[in-house]
């Protein structure tokens, strides 16, 4: 009795009456050798290595765009605040009170809450008490406000603020003996310890920084909390006077970001610019003051 041919073989072989037994062998399937497998894995690795940087750049580009929108919104809110009150808010409220000789220390970023559509949060804050007074103020200060957080930041905590008010600078321009703007270097910027009228910005609104990135401020590069403490939107210590001649240095009193090449800044006219790490120190000093009459800023930011 003739056996049934294997199902995986070609039946035409069994129609040949004089075929020998060995002629019915089915062709075997050839497997990958170890060398071929290693070659394929190597090619995949090379492709992944080529694509990964592009993916990372695309992600950072998206984060940088989101960050730019955040700080632009803060700039628009400051201009809206000034339009209604004819003054900019103080960077930090240190006006003495009977029970608070050092002031309440509320921040510029707290005073503009209604302008960034956080009216309900603003209504919970008692601006005559210390910024983190026990109760409502302390609870409000831990609220997360997305436009105050740079997506490229690597540290997270309640009430985080990645953007700081520019109070002035301690940079001494080339050929000068005193910091740009002269006098108290922490009161020559666009946001200081008291409300300011735009008429005092004699350097020009488009040449005076109001707010700039200071991402993960209060935390060192290895994750340790510094002496200034964590930077919060409710606390006026998120503002600072630029004290280094370059952007993106580890110093906490400094414009810095997690973006390659520089950091975002918004000017008193509402204009947004990406400030290069390679900016001339004299130009950096000039844009951190409102009335220093420095010529170096004119045209250097175009």
C-alpha positions, 0 to 999 in steps of 0.5 A: 500500500502506497503511503501518503506523501508528506504534506509539505512536499511537492506532490509532483514527485510522487507522480513519477513511477520510476523515481528513486527513493532519494528523489523524494527528499524535500528541500530543507529550510535554511536558517540564519547563521550566527554571523548573519544574525550578528550583522543584522543586530549591528545594522539595527543598532547603527540605525537606532544610533542614527535616529535617537539623536534626531528624536531627542532633538525633536523632543527638545525642540518641542519643549523649547517651544513650550517654554517660549510660550510660557515665558511669553505669557508671563510677559503679556501678563506683566504688560496687562498688569501695568496697563491696568495699574500704570506700574509693574509689580514689585519683584518682591514685596519688602515694604515694611508692615507693623508685624512684618518689617521685612515685608510679605515677600510676595513675588511678581509672579503671584501679583499677576495671577489674575492676568494668567487666568488664576483668579480663584487661586489669587483670591485665596492669598492674603497679600498682607500676610507673609507669602507662606503664612500658615493656612491659605497662603502656605497651601496656595504656594504649593499649587502647580502653575504650568506656565511657570514650569519649563518642560526641560527642567529636571527637578520637580517640587510643589509650587516650582518656578523656572522663570525669575524677575531681573532685578539688575546685575553686578556685571561691571562693563568694560572700562567701567568701575561700577556695575552696569546701571550704577548704585545698588545693582539689585535695584537697577533692573526691570523688576525690583523691590518696588513698583516701577513706571515704564517711563523710568525705562530710559534704555528703552523697553525693547532693551530691558529684560523683565523676566528670564529663565532660571530653570531648576534654580535653588538646586545644584547640578547634583541635585542638592538644595542651595542656601536660597532654597527652592525657587517658588512662584509665590516667593519673591526670591525667585527674582535675582540680579545677574551676577555672572558674565555669561548665561547658563553657568551653574551659579544660582543668581544667574540666567540659566536653562536646560536648553542647549545654547542659551535661555529665553528672556522676555523684554519690557515691550513684551518681546521674546528672545532667545539669549545666546550663551555667547552673548557679549558680557557688556550686552548682557549687563546692558539688558539687565538694567533699565536706565544704565544708558549703555550703548552696547545693547543697541542693535546687538539683539537684532 
